[in-house]
Amino acid sequence: MNRMYISEVLGPALLVILAIIVVCVLISCIKIVPQAQALVVERLGGYQGTWGVGVHFKVPIIDRVAKRVLLKEQVVDFEPQPVITKDNVTMRIDTVVFFQITDPKLFAYGVENPIMAIENLTATTLRNIIGDMELDQTLTSRETINTKMRASLDQATDPWGIKVNRVELKNILPPAQIVDAMEKQMKAERERREAILIAEGEKKSSILRAEGKKESAILDAEAEKTAAILRAEAQKEKMIREAEGQAEAILKVQQANAEGIRLIKEAGADQAVLALKSFEAMTKVADGQATKIIIPSEMQNMASLVKAAAEVARD
């Protein structure tokens, strides 16, 4: 009776427990893969497939998720690595690598520790590149170093299902004595440029002053020339006006004499009156500064006639 009772009581409970276990196992076999992720699934220890975004069901006990892979682009900042340049200068350089997993299967089975492998590969590649360059070239060739490292790392990580998108040199740390020497060199270079700029400024200033004096002298000469021309034109105008005034005065005098002679003739004056007028004209001529007066012979004859006439009149 007791055994039958126990079996009757425990039987349904065991079924319920078994059903719950089965349901839990089934639920655990349902896998939802989110965006930008992938699951590498193994079946009985061997690669079975890669699950992408969506809902997937794995066979209990037989299948298992070997690796969950992130497909987003990832960034890894590695510690500074000691490197030696071609001219035997030791410095420390830290790098930043941007990579993305393109093949989850190769990433899961290609290398044991991909991040550590990339770090070591980055260090060796960096040493090889810097070893062929001198210090000054290293400090001024970041882009060249980045390009070479990216190409080398991308080729080396391709079998691991990793694509290296970008490599950047974050910091280049030369030794302290090299930094001091570079600072002194930069200071000397700045002082040299400052001296050159000052000298060029003084040179330009001197040139501008000389050009200003030259232009001022040219303007003064042009002004003096213009003033001389104006003075000459004014003097010329004055002389012309004086000559015109004298000519006009002579013309008026001659016109007046001609008018007088005309009036005398109209009045019926004889030769004696004309001779007298001639003597008056000569008298006016004698009023000047001349010391000798030359009298024409015709006027002398006229004078004799006048004298004879005067004597006849007295008789």
Disulfide bonds with the S-S distance in Angstrom:
none
